[in-house]
Amino acid sequence: MQDFEFHRAQTISEAVHLIAEDEGALLLAGGQTLLPTMKQGLATPSALVALRDLPELTAITARGDGRLEIGAMACHADVAASTIVRQRLPGLAALAGKIADRHVRNRGTLGGSIANCDPAADYPAALLALNAVIATNEREIAAGDFFIGLFTTALERQEIVTSVHFPTVARFAYGKFSNPASRYAIVGTAVAKTADEVRVAVTGAGADGVFRWTEAEARLSECFGPRAINGIEPDAAMLNSDIHASAEYRASLIRVMTARTIASILAAE
Ligand SMILES: Cc1cc2nc3c(=O)[nH]c(=O)nc-3n(C[C@H](O)[C@H](O)[C@H](O)COP(=O)(O)OP(=O)(O)OC[C@H]3O[C@@H](n4cnc5c(N)ncnc54)[C@H](O)[C@@H]3O)c2cc1C
């Protein structure tokens, strides 16, 4: 690993300033992706700007307008254990509790996960299905505009994710067919049903990262039940093929996992 400067920002504006004045500087959340990447020589930042001294980034708050606001530096274990999240959006607490292992859950953060935008990460599917809004130091970005592609988001270089605002949707669940070693999603499906629409988002499978399965959404808007998606699958040509699963296998898994996720929502009622 090459030498680098290390800063512990005491305010968000200090973090922004440190990032702005050094083009090679990177933000550090829990280091669960960034540090291994640096150890492998795949990232060579001139400086790290740690966000861990900013308590305002870890708050989990139930807003008066019904939204749930989770700070970017909230670690997965805190989201999983939060009474507010378990009451308001239990499917999201369950998702956080199934990320990786105990070590990673205690260090990895919501903001780091979505900024990193790994195509097999769990949170992006939940944010997209729930139509969540990502707040940064500069603006608010709808999840549908935030996730651009593999490891690519709408964030500008000097932009820091500060929190995510989730609508508290009663009918929401996430199901994952996970890699048994890392627990990253081979296929993960998030389903949210509101009075107006059904949204289905898929992670782990898309060649271009997380995506909405609009054909399933249309069927489920007509009739919300696992059988509504019998006989349909996403086009395998737009899916990943790797040592874990072929594109065709993933296409089939997406239907199966979506059906199971819908069944789990109905079973909870
Ligand atoms: C063994 C292992 C297994 C894993 N399994 C899973 C899994 O099952 N499911 C899953 O979803 N994830 C999984 N992960 C990923 C993990 O959960 C973390 O979410 C992810 O590694 C990001 O880590 P971090 O929050 O520590 O961010 P860091 O590694 O510190 O940062 C990641 C990137 O995000 C940027 N960044 C961080 N915070 C912000 C911010 N607030 N604003 C803007 N940019 C920011 C950093 O500059 C960096 O580029 C796994 C990771 C490991 C190591």
The ligand as a Gaussian input file, in Angstrom:
#p B3LYP/6-31G(d) Opt

LIG

0 1
 C      -16.391000      -9.675000       2.979000
 C      -17.424000      -8.681000       2.569000
 C      -18.709000      -9.105000       2.348000
 C      -19.695000      -8.194000       1.959000
 N      -20.959000      -8.643000       1.747000
 C      -21.926000      -7.754000       1.404000
 C      -23.280000      -8.177000       1.237000
 O      -23.673000      -9.326000       1.473000
 N      -24.185000      -7.231000       0.830000
 C      -23.842000      -5.920000       0.627000
 O      -24.696000      -5.109000       0.271000
 N      -22.584000      -5.495000       0.827000
 C      -21.624000      -6.374000       1.217000
 N      -20.363000      -5.924000       1.435000
 C      -20.086000      -4.459000       1.299000
 C      -20.174000      -3.767000       2.680000
 O      -21.389000      -4.045000       3.264000
 C      -20.048000      -2.230000       2.633000
 O      -21.301000      -1.630000       2.454000
 C      -19.232000      -1.712000       1.512000
 O      -18.033000      -2.431000       1.515000
 C      -18.916000      -0.211000       1.722000
 O      -18.142000      -0.126000       2.878000
 P      -18.016000       1.180000       3.750000
 O      -19.335000       1.673000       4.126000
 O      -17.048000       0.846000       4.831000
 O      -17.402000       2.253000       2.739000
 P      -15.869000       2.555000       2.361000
 O      -15.209000       1.286000       1.988000
 O      -15.221000       3.366000       3.412000
 O      -16.105000       3.472000       1.086000
 C      -16.586000       2.927000      -0.128000
 C      -16.633000       4.021000      -1.199000
 O      -17.665000       4.943000      -0.918000
 C      -17.151000       6.278000      -0.762000
 N      -17.924000       6.855000       0.332000
 C      -18.055000       6.363000       1.584000
 N      -18.923000       7.090000       2.290000
 C      -19.365000       8.070000       1.489000
 C      -20.290000       9.145000       1.646000
 N      -20.966000       9.341000       2.793000
 N      -20.495000       9.971000       0.600000
 C      -19.849000       9.777000      -0.575000
 N      -18.965000       8.771000      -0.788000
 C      -18.727000       7.936000       0.231000
 C      -15.668000       6.103000      -0.443000
 O      -14.911000       7.218000      -0.858000
 C      -15.340000       4.867000      -1.268000
 O      -15.134000       5.210000      -2.618000
 C      -19.362000      -6.806000       1.808000
 C      -18.055000      -6.378000       2.057000
 C      -17.089000      -7.292000       2.440000
 C      -15.695000      -6.791000       2.731000

